[in-house]
Amino acid sequence: MDEHRALAEDYGFDVTQREGFPALRRLRELKLVTSVLPVLRSNPGVRPQWEHRMCSFRTRDIAARWQPYR
């Protein structure tokens, strides 16, 4: 059993099954993509991950895996 399923069973509710979940997921992804914008120019090391996130966000690639900004 995966971790999410176990959490949902323990909690008694699976948020991913809610009608509005896709919109909430997109909002969270947008926050994670844009949170680095204030330092993007001064910290070029974050650019590759930002570009990856922006590309997968634009194409709605929900299978893409993001790494933490460094």
PDB file with one MODEL, atoms N, CA, C and O in Angstrom:
MODEL        1
ATOM      1  N   MET A   1       0.852  -1.177   0.000  1.00  0.00           N
ATOM      2  CA  MET A   1       0.000   0.000   0.000  1.00  0.00           C
ATOM      3  C   MET A   1       0.899   1.242   0.000  1.00  0.00           C
ATOM      4  O   MET A   1       1.842   1.329   0.786  1.00  0.00           O
ATOM      5  N   ASP A   2       0.605   2.189  -0.875  1.00  0.00           N
ATOM      6  CA  ASP A   2       1.440   3.379  -0.919  1.00  0.00           C
ATOM      7  C   ASP A   2       1.137   4.308   0.261  1.00  0.00           C
ATOM      8  O   ASP A   2       0.114   4.165   0.930  1.00  0.00           O
ATOM      9  N   GLU A   3       2.027   5.244   0.500  1.00  0.00           N
ATOM     10  CA  GLU A   3       1.913   6.127   1.663  1.00  0.00           C
ATOM     11  C   GLU A   3       0.650   6.986   1.612  1.00  0.00           C
ATOM     12  O   GLU A   3       0.008   7.206   2.639  1.00  0.00           O
ATOM     13  N   HIS A   4       0.290   7.473   0.420  1.00  0.00           N
ATOM     14  CA  HIS A   4      -0.896   8.314   0.317  1.00  0.00           C
ATOM     15  C   HIS A   4      -2.162   7.533   0.677  1.00  0.00           C
ATOM     16  O   HIS A   4      -3.022   8.028   1.405  1.00  0.00           O
ATOM     17  N   ARG A   5      -2.261   6.335   0.169  1.00  0.00           N
ATOM     18  CA  ARG A   5      -3.444   5.529   0.456  1.00  0.00           C
ATOM     19  C   ARG A   5      -3.557   5.256   1.958  1.00  0.00           C
ATOM     20  O   ARG A   5      -4.644   5.335   2.531  1.00  0.00           O
ATOM     21  N   ALA A   6      -2.420   4.935   2.590  1.00  0.00           N
ATOM     22  CA  ALA A   6      -2.422   4.691   4.037  1.00  0.00           C
ATOM     23  C   ALA A   6      -2.842   5.944   4.798  1.00  0.00           C
ATOM     24  O   ALA A   6      -3.618   5.862   5.750  1.00  0.00           O
ATOM     25  N   LEU A   7      -2.335   7.097   4.385  1.00  0.00           N
ATOM     26  CA  LEU A   7      -2.714   8.357   5.022  1.00  0.00           C
ATOM     27  C   LEU A   7      -4.211   8.619   4.867  1.00  0.00           C
ATOM     28  O   LEU A   7      -4.885   8.984   5.830  1.00  0.00           O
ATOM     29  N   ALA A   8      -4.723   8.434   3.660  1.00  0.00           N
ATOM     30  CA  ALA A   8      -6.143   8.664   3.406  1.00  0.00           C
ATOM     31  C   ALA A   8      -7.014   7.725   4.229  1.00  0.00           C
ATOM     32  O   ALA A   8      -8.052   8.133   4.750  1.00  0.00           O
ATOM     33  N   GLU A   9      -6.595   6.477   4.347  1.00  0.00           N
ATOM     34  CA  GLU A   9      -7.366   5.526   5.143  1.00  0.00           C
ATOM     35  C   GLU A   9      -7.360   5.910   6.620  1.00  0.00           C
ATOM     36  O   GLU A   9      -8.396   5.859   7.282  1.00  0.00           O
ATOM     37  N   ASP A  10      -6.196   6.294   7.132  1.00  0.00           N
ATOM     38  CA  ASP A  10      -6.109   6.709   8.535  1.00  0.00           C
ATOM     39  C   ASP A  10      -6.902   7.986   8.786  1.00  0.00           C
ATOM     40  O   ASP A  10      -7.550   8.133   9.822  1.00  0.00           O
ATOM     41  N   TYR A  11      -6.845   8.902   7.831  1.00  0.00           N
ATOM     42  CA  TYR A  11      -7.541  10.178   7.962  1.00  0.00           C
ATOM     43  C   TYR A  11      -9.052  10.003   7.736  1.00  0.00           C
ATOM     44  O   TYR A  11      -9.865  10.752   8.278  1.00  0.00           O
ATOM     45  N   GLY A  12      -9.400   9.010   6.935  1.00  0.00           N
ATOM     46  CA  GLY A  12     -10.804   8.747   6.638  1.00  0.00           C
ATOM     47  C   GLY A  12     -11.328   9.511   5.440  1.00  0.00           C
ATOM     48  O   GLY A  12     -12.536   9.584   5.213  1.00  0.00           O
ATOM     49  N   PHE A  13     -10.397  10.088   4.665  1.00  0.00           N
ATOM     50  CA  PHE A  13     -10.817  10.908   3.528  1.00  0.00           C
ATOM     51  C   PHE A  13      -9.648  11.048   2.560  1.00  0.00           C
ATOM     52  O   PHE A  13      -8.517  11.274   2.990  1.00  0.00           O
ATOM     53  N   ASP A  14      -9.902  10.918   1.271  1.00  0.00           N
ATOM     54  CA  ASP A  14      -8.866  11.092   0.260  1.00  0.00           C
ATOM     55  C   ASP A  14      -9.141  12.373  -0.516  1.00  0.00           C
ATOM     56  O   ASP A  14     -10.048  12.425  -1.347  1.00  0.00           O
ATOM     57  N   VAL A  15      -8.354  13.400  -0.238  1.00  0.00           N
ATOM     58  CA  VAL A  15      -8.565  14.715  -0.843  1.00  0.00           C
ATOM     59  C   VAL A  15      -8.440  14.672  -2.368  1.00  0.00           C
ATOM     60  O   VAL A  15      -9.044  15.491  -3.060  1.00  0.00           O
ATOM     61  N   THR A  16      -7.662  13.725  -2.895  1.00  0.00           N
ATOM     62  CA  THR A  16      -7.488  13.665  -4.348  1.00  0.00           C
ATOM     63  C   THR A  16      -8.767  13.251  -5.070  1.00  0.00           C
ATOM     64  O   THR A  16      -8.860  13.380  -6.291  1.00  0.00           O
ATOM     65  N   GLN A  17      -9.736  12.765  -4.336  1.00  0.00           N
ATOM     66  CA  GLN A  17     -10.999  12.356  -4.940  1.00  0.00           C
ATOM     67  C   GLN A  17     -12.034  13.480  -4.978  1.00  0.00           C
ATOM     68  O   GLN A  17     -13.110  13.312  -5.553  1.00  0.00           O
ATOM     69  N   ARG A  18     -11.719  14.609  -4.379  1.00  0.00           N
ATOM     70  CA  ARG A  18     -12.637  15.750  -4.379  1.00  0.00           C
ATOM     71  C   ARG A  18     -12.711  16.375  -5.767  1.00  0.00           C
ATOM     72  O   ARG A  18     -11.732  16.369  -6.512  1.00  0.00           O
ATOM     73  N   GLU A  19     -13.865  16.907  -6.104  1.00  0.00           N
ATOM     74  CA  GLU A  19     -14.073  17.531  -7.408  1.00  0.00           C
ATOM     75  C   GLU A  19     -13.099  18.677  -7.663  1.00  0.00           C
ATOM     76  O   GLU A  19     -12.627  18.840  -8.788  1.00  0.00           O
ATOM     77  N   GLY A  20     -12.793  19.460  -6.659  1.00  0.00           N
ATOM     78  CA  GLY A  20     -11.930  20.621  -6.838  1.00  0.00           C
ATOM     79  C   GLY A  20     -10.443  20.348  -6.698  1.00  0.00           C
ATOM     80  O   GLY A  20      -9.640  21.278  -6.770  1.00  0.00           O
ATOM     81  N   PHE A  21     -10.058  19.094  -6.500  1.00  0.00           N
ATOM     82  CA  PHE A  21      -8.646  18.788  -6.286  1.00  0.00           C
ATOM     83  C   PHE A  21      -7.738  19.229  -7.428  1.00  0.00           C
ATOM     84  O   PHE A  21      -6.673  19.782  -7.149  1.00  0.00           O
ATOM     85  N   PRO A  22      -8.089  19.021  -8.689  1.00  0.00           N
ATOM     86  CA  PRO A  22      -7.185  19.468  -9.757  1.00  0.00           C
ATOM     87  C   PRO A  22      -6.876  20.974  -9.691  1.00  0.00           C
ATOM     88  O   PRO A  22      -5.744  21.381  -9.950  1.00  0.00           O
ATOM     89  N   ALA A  23      -7.850  21.780  -9.356  1.00  0.00           N
ATOM     90  CA  ALA A  23      -7.610  23.221  -9.243  1.00  0.00           C
ATOM     91  C   ALA A  23      -6.690  23.527  -8.061  1.00  0.00           C
ATOM     92  O   ALA A  23      -5.802  24.373  -8.167  1.00  0.00           O
ATOM     93  N   LEU A  24      -6.899  22.849  -6.949  1.00  0.00           N
ATOM     94  CA  LEU A  24      -6.030  23.053  -5.790  1.00  0.00           C
ATOM     95  C   LEU A  24      -4.596  22.615  -6.085  1.00  0.00           C
ATOM     96  O   LEU A  24      -3.642  23.263  -5.654  1.00  0.00           O
ATOM     97  N   ARG A  25      -4.449  21.518  -6.819  1.00  0.00           N
ATOM     98  CA  ARG A  25      -3.119  21.046  -7.189  1.00  0.00           C
ATOM     99  C   ARG A  25      -2.426  22.066  -8.084  1.00  0.00           C
ATOM    100  O   ARG A  25      -1.245  22.351  -7.888  1.00  0.00           O
ATOM    101  N   ARG A  26      -3.143  22.623  -9.067  1.00  0.00           N
ATOM    102  CA  ARG A  26      -2.557  23.627  -9.959  1.00  0.00           C
ATOM    103  C   ARG A  26      -2.129  24.871  -9.184  1.00  0.00           C
ATOM    104  O   ARG A  26      -1.067  25.434  -9.450  1.00  0.00           O
ATOM    105  N   LEU A  27      -2.942  25.297  -8.238  1.00  0.00           N
ATOM    106  CA  LEU A  27      -2.566  26.465  -7.431  1.00  0.00           C
ATOM    107  C   LEU A  27      -1.307  26.195  -6.625  1.00  0.00           C
ATOM    108  O   LEU A  27      -0.431  27.057  -6.550  1.00  0.00           O
ATOM    109  N   ARG A  28      -1.199  25.039  -6.033  1.00  0.00           N
ATOM    110  CA  ARG A  28      -0.015  24.681  -5.259  1.00  0.00           C
ATOM    111  C   ARG A  28       1.212  24.616  -6.173  1.00  0.00           C
ATOM    112  O   ARG A  28       2.283  25.098  -5.802  1.00  0.00           O
ATOM    113  N   GLU A  29       1.068  24.031  -7.351  1.00  0.00           N
ATOM    114  CA  GLU A  29       2.177  23.962  -8.292  1.00  0.00           C
ATOM    115  C   GLU A  29       2.615  25.365  -8.713  1.00  0.00           C
ATOM    116  O   GLU A  29       3.811  25.636  -8.812  1.00  0.00           O
ATOM    117  N   LEU A  30       1.658  26.252  -8.959  1.00  0.00           N
ATOM    118  CA  LEU A  30       1.983  27.629  -9.326  1.00  0.00           C
ATOM    119  C   LEU A  30       2.796  28.299  -8.229  1.00  0.00           C
ATOM    120  O   LEU A  30       3.770  28.996  -8.516  1.00  0.00           O
ATOM    121  N   LYS A  31       2.412  28.098  -6.990  1.00  0.00           N
ATOM    122  CA  LYS A  31       3.156  28.666  -5.865  1.00  0.00           C
ATOM    123  C   LYS A  31       4.579  28.122  -5.839  1.00  0.00           C
ATOM    124  O   LYS A  31       5.528  28.873  -5.613  1.00  0.00           O
ATOM    125  N   LEU A  32       4.732  26.819  -6.068  1.00  0.00           N
ATOM    126  CA  LEU A  32       6.062  26.205  -6.045  1.00  0.00           C
ATOM    127  C   LEU A  32       6.928  26.634  -7.228  1.00  0.00           C
ATOM    128  O   LEU A  32       8.154  26.665  -7.117  1.00  0.00           O
ATOM    129  N   VAL A  33       6.307  26.963  -8.350  1.00  0.00           N
ATOM    130  CA  VAL A  33       7.056  27.449  -9.515  1.00  0.00           C
ATOM    131  C   VAL A  33       7.495  28.899  -9.292  1.00  0.00           C
ATOM    132  O   VAL A  33       8.633  29.257  -9.595  1.00  0.00           O
ATOM    133  N   THR A  34       6.612  29.716  -8.773  1.00  0.00           N
ATOM    134  CA  THR A  34       6.893  31.150  -8.670  1.00  0.00           C
ATOM    135  C   THR A  34       7.614  31.557  -7.398  1.00  0.00           C
ATOM    136  O   THR A  34       8.094  32.688  -7.312  1.00  0.00           O
ATOM    137  N   SER A  35       7.708  30.691  -6.421  1.00  0.00           N
ATOM    138  CA  SER A  35       8.325  31.070  -5.146  1.00  0.00           C
ATOM    139  C   SER A  35       9.785  31.468  -5.288  1.00  0.00           C
ATOM    140  O   SER A  35      10.305  32.202  -4.447  1.00  0.00           O
ATOM    141  N   VAL A  36      10.443  31.010  -6.315  1.00  0.00           N
ATOM    142  CA  VAL A  36      11.862  31.283  -6.510  1.00  0.00           C
ATOM    143  C   VAL A  36      12.118  32.531  -7.354  1.00  0.00           C
ATOM    144  O   VAL A  36      13.267  32.953  -7.483  1.00  0.00           O
ATOM    145  N   LEU A  37      11.095  33.118  -7.921  1.00  0.00           N
ATOM    146  CA  LEU A  37      11.292  34.257  -8.813  1.00  0.00           C
ATOM    147  C   LEU A  37      12.085  35.411  -8.199  1.00  0.00           C
ATOM    148  O   LEU A  37      12.892  36.015  -8.907  1.00  0.00           O
ATOM    149  N   PRO A  38      11.898  35.751  -6.914  1.00  0.00           N
ATOM    150  CA  PRO A  38      12.668  36.869  -6.357  1.00  0.00           C
ATOM    151  C   PRO A  38      14.184  36.659  -6.370  1.00  0.00           C
ATOM    152  O   PRO A  38      14.933  37.636  -6.355  1.00  0.00           O
ATOM    153  N   VAL A  39      14.651  35.416  -6.396  1.00  0.00           N
ATOM    154  CA  VAL A  39      16.094  35.165  -6.368  1.00  0.00           C
ATOM    155  C   VAL A  39      16.615  34.528  -7.656  1.00  0.00           C
ATOM    156  O   VAL A  39      17.788  34.163  -7.736  1.00  0.00           O
ATOM    157  N   LEU A  40      15.775  34.398  -8.634  1.00  0.00           N
ATOM    158  CA  LEU A  40      16.164  33.706  -9.865  1.00  0.00           C
ATOM    159  C   LEU A  40      17.361  34.368 -10.534  1.00  0.00           C
ATOM    160  O   LEU A  40      18.266  33.674 -10.997  1.00  0.00           O
ATOM    161  N   ARG A  41      17.382  35.671 -10.592  1.00  0.00           N
ATOM    162  CA  ARG A  41      18.483  36.372 -11.252  1.00  0.00           C
ATOM    163  C   ARG A  41      19.770  36.327 -10.417  1.00  0.00           C
ATOM    164  O   ARG A  41      20.860  36.171 -10.967  1.00  0.00           O
ATOM    165  N   SER A  42      19.646  36.463  -9.112  1.00  0.00           N
ATOM    166  CA  SER A  42      20.832  36.512  -8.256  1.00  0.00           C
ATOM    167  C   SER A  42      21.377  35.129  -7.893  1.00  0.00           C
ATOM    168  O   SER A  42      22.495  35.020  -7.391  1.00  0.00           O
ATOM    169  N   ASN A  43      20.605  34.084  -8.138  1.00  0.00           N
ATOM    170  CA  ASN A  43      21.051  32.725  -7.827  1.00  0.00           C
ATOM    171  C   ASN A  43      20.836  31.835  -9.054  1.00  0.00           C
ATOM    172  O   ASN A  43      19.847  31.106  -9.135  1.00  0.00           O
ATOM    173  N   PRO A  44      21.769  31.901 -10.005  1.00  0.00           N
ATOM    174  CA  PRO A  44      21.579  31.154 -11.254  1.00  0.00           C
ATOM    175  C   PRO A  44      21.544  29.638 -11.073  1.00  0.00           C
ATOM    176  O   PRO A  44      21.126  28.927 -11.987  1.00  0.00           O
ATOM    177  N   GLY A  45      21.966  29.131  -9.932  1.00  0.00           N
ATOM    178  CA  GLY A  45      21.935  27.694  -9.706  1.00  0.00           C
ATOM    179  C   GLY A  45      20.535  27.113  -9.631  1.00  0.00           C
ATOM    180  O   GLY A  45      20.356  25.907  -9.799  1.00  0.00           O
ATOM    181  N   VAL A  46      19.542  27.955  -9.379  1.00  0.00           N
ATOM    182  CA  VAL A  46      18.166  27.454  -9.295  1.00  0.00           C
ATOM    183  C   VAL A  46      17.472  27.429 -10.653  1.00  0.00           C
ATOM    184  O   VAL A  46      16.402  26.838 -10.800  1.00  0.00           O
ATOM    185  N   ARG A  47      18.083  28.069 -11.639  1.00  0.00           N
ATOM    186  CA  ARG A  47      17.429  28.186 -12.950  1.00  0.00           C
ATOM    187  C   ARG A  47      17.070  26.842 -13.599  1.00  0.00           C
ATOM    188  O   ARG A  47      15.949  26.701 -14.087  1.00  0.00           O
ATOM    189  N   PRO A  48      17.967  25.850 -13.626  1.00  0.00           N
ATOM    190  CA  PRO A  48      17.576  24.586 -14.278  1.00  0.00           C
ATOM    191  C   PRO A  48      16.322  23.952 -13.661  1.00  0.00           C
ATOM    192  O   PRO A  48      15.456  23.466 -14.389  1.00  0.00           O
ATOM    193  N   GLN A  49      16.220  23.953 -12.348  1.00  0.00           N
ATOM    194  CA  GLN A  49      15.036  23.381 -11.707  1.00  0.00           C
ATOM    195  C   GLN A  49      13.802  24.238 -11.974  1.00  0.00           C
ATOM    196  O   GLN A  49      12.708  23.713 -12.182  1.00  0.00           O
ATOM    197  N   TRP A  50      13.982  25.561 -11.967  1.00  0.00           N
ATOM    198  CA  TRP A  50      12.860  26.446 -12.263  1.00  0.00           C
ATOM    199  C   TRP A  50      12.352  26.198 -13.684  1.00  0.00           C
ATOM    200  O   TRP A  50      11.145  26.118 -13.911  1.00  0.00           O
ATOM    201  N   GLU A  51      13.282  26.076 -14.642  1.00  0.00           N
ATOM    202  CA  GLU A  51      12.877  25.823 -16.034  1.00  0.00           C
ATOM    203  C   GLU A  51      12.134  24.493 -16.154  1.00  0.00           C
ATOM    204  O   GLU A  51      11.134  24.394 -16.865  1.00  0.00           O
ATOM    205  N   HIS A  52      12.624  23.484 -15.461  1.00  0.00           N
ATOM    206  CA  HIS A  52      11.952  22.174 -15.473  1.00  0.00           C
ATOM    207  C   HIS A  52      10.527  22.299 -14.907  1.00  0.00           C
ATOM    208  O   HIS A  52       9.568  21.784 -15.482  1.00  0.00           O
ATOM    209  N   ARG A  53      10.416  22.988 -13.778  1.00  0.00           N
ATOM    210  CA  ARG A  53       9.092  23.168 -13.164  1.00  0.00           C
ATOM    211  C   ARG A  53       8.163  23.963 -14.073  1.00  0.00           C
ATOM    212  O   ARG A  53       7.003  23.595 -14.261  1.00  0.00           O
ATOM    213  N   MET A  54       8.675  25.048 -14.633  1.00  0.00           N
ATOM    214  CA  MET A  54       7.841  25.892 -15.491  1.00  0.00           C
ATOM    215  C   MET A  54       7.365  25.109 -16.712  1.00  0.00           C
ATOM    216  O   MET A  54       6.198  25.199 -17.094  1.00  0.00           O
ATOM    217  N   CYS A  55       8.254  24.355 -17.313  1.00  0.00           N
ATOM    218  CA  CYS A  55       7.885  23.559 -18.487  1.00  0.00           C
ATOM    219  C   CYS A  55       6.810  22.530 -18.125  1.00  0.00           C
ATOM    220  O   CYS A  55       5.810  22.406 -18.832  1.00  0.00           O
ATOM    221  N   SER A  56       7.006  21.804 -17.048  1.00  0.00           N
ATOM    222  CA  SER A  56       6.021  20.779 -16.691  1.00  0.00           C
ATOM    223  C   SER A  56       4.715  21.412 -16.226  1.00  0.00           C
ATOM    224  O   SER A  56       3.646  20.833 -16.421  1.00  0.00           O
ATOM    225  N   PHE A  57       4.787  22.593 -15.614  1.00  0.00           N
ATOM    226  CA  PHE A  57       3.564  23.289 -15.221  1.00  0.00           C
ATOM    227  C   PHE A  57       2.778  23.725 -16.462  1.00  0.00           C
ATOM    228  O   PHE A  57       1.566  23.523 -16.541  1.00  0.00           O
ATOM    229  N   ARG A  58       3.475  24.319 -17.419  1.00  0.00           N
ATOM    230  CA  ARG A  58       2.808  24.786 -18.649  1.00  0.00           C
ATOM    231  C   ARG A  58       2.177  23.648 -19.435  1.00  0.00           C
ATOM    232  O   ARG A  58       1.084  23.793 -19.983  1.00  0.00           O
ATOM    233  N   THR A  59       2.871  22.514 -19.488  1.00  0.00           N
ATOM    234  CA  THR A  59       2.363  21.382 -20.272  1.00  0.00           C
ATOM    235  C   THR A  59       1.435  20.482 -19.469  1.00  0.00           C
ATOM    236  O   THR A  59       0.916  19.490 -19.979  1.00  0.00           O
ATOM    237  N   ARG A  60       1.232  20.845 -18.195  1.00  0.00           N
ATOM    238  CA  ARG A  60       0.375  20.069 -17.303  1.00  0.00           C
ATOM    239  C   ARG A  60       0.862  18.629 -17.152  1.00  0.00           C
ATOM    240  O   ARG A  60       0.069  17.690 -17.091  1.00  0.00           O
ATOM    241  N   ASP A  61       2.169  18.480 -17.094  1.00  0.00           N
ATOM    242  CA  ASP A  61       2.784  17.164 -16.935  1.00  0.00           C
ATOM    243  C   ASP A  61       2.797  16.811 -15.446  1.00  0.00           C
ATOM    244  O   ASP A  61       3.740  17.154 -14.733  1.00  0.00           O
ATOM    245  N   ILE A  62       1.762  16.134 -14.984  1.00  0.00           N
ATOM    246  CA  ILE A  62       1.675  15.816 -13.562  1.00  0.00           C
ATOM    247  C   ILE A  62       2.550  14.629 -13.178  1.00  0.00           C
ATOM    248  O   ILE A  62       2.666  14.301 -11.997  1.00  0.00           O
ATOM    249  N   ALA A  63       3.166  13.984 -14.162  1.00  0.00           N
ATOM    250  CA  ALA A  63       4.080  12.884 -13.867  1.00  0.00           C
ATOM    251  C   ALA A  63       5.514  13.386 -13.643  1.00  0.00           C
ATOM    252  O   ALA A  63       6.360  12.631 -13.163  1.00  0.00           O
ATOM    253  N   ALA A  64       5.792  14.635 -13.980  1.00  0.00           N
ATOM    254  CA  ALA A  64       7.143  15.177 -13.813  1.00  0.00           C
ATOM    255  C   ALA A  64       7.495  15.233 -12.319  1.00  0.00           C
ATOM    256  O   ALA A  64       6.649  15.530 -11.475  1.00  0.00           O
ATOM    257  N   ARG A  65       8.735  14.947 -12.027  1.00  0.00           N
ATOM    258  CA  ARG A  65       9.202  14.985 -10.630  1.00  0.00           C
ATOM    259  C   ARG A  65      10.074  16.212 -10.449  1.00  0.00           C
ATOM    260  O   ARG A  65      10.988  16.468 -11.233  1.00  0.00           O
ATOM    261  N   TRP A  66       9.776  16.963  -9.405  1.00  0.00           N
ATOM    262  CA  TRP A  66      10.529  18.175  -9.092  1.00  0.00           C
ATOM    263  C   TRP A  66      11.484  17.899  -7.947  1.00  0.00           C
ATOM    264  O   TRP A  66      11.180  17.140  -7.026  1.00  0.00           O
ATOM    265  N   GLN A  67      12.631  18.523  -8.022  1.00  0.00           N
ATOM    266  CA  GLN A  67      13.630  18.443  -6.956  1.00  0.00           C
ATOM    267  C   GLN A  67      13.612  19.764  -6.185  1.00  0.00           C
ATOM    268  O   GLN A  67      13.166  20.781  -6.717  1.00  0.00           O
ATOM    269  N   PRO A  68      14.084  19.762  -4.960  1.00  0.00           N
ATOM    270  CA  PRO A  68      14.143  21.022  -4.204  1.00  0.00           C
ATOM    271  C   PRO A  68      15.076  22.016  -4.899  1.00  0.00           C
ATOM    272  O   PRO A  68      16.061  21.628  -5.528  1.00  0.00           O
ATOM    273  N   TYR A  69      14.752  23.292  -4.774  1.00  0.00           N
ATOM    274  CA  TYR A  69      15.667  24.326  -5.264  1.00  0.00           C
ATOM    275  C   TYR A  69      16.911  24.291  -4.395  1.00  0.00           C
ATOM    276  O   TYR A  69      16.823  24.034  -3.194  1.00  0.00           O
ATOM    277  N   ARG A  70      18.056  24.544  -4.981  1.00  0.00           N
ATOM    278  CA  ARG A  70      19.312  24.531  -4.224  1.00  0.00           C
ATOM    279  C   ARG A  70      19.958  25.889  -4.251  1.00  0.00           C
ATOM    280  O   ARG A  70      21.026  26.076  -3.668  1.00  0.00           O
TER     281      ARG A  70
ENDMDL
END
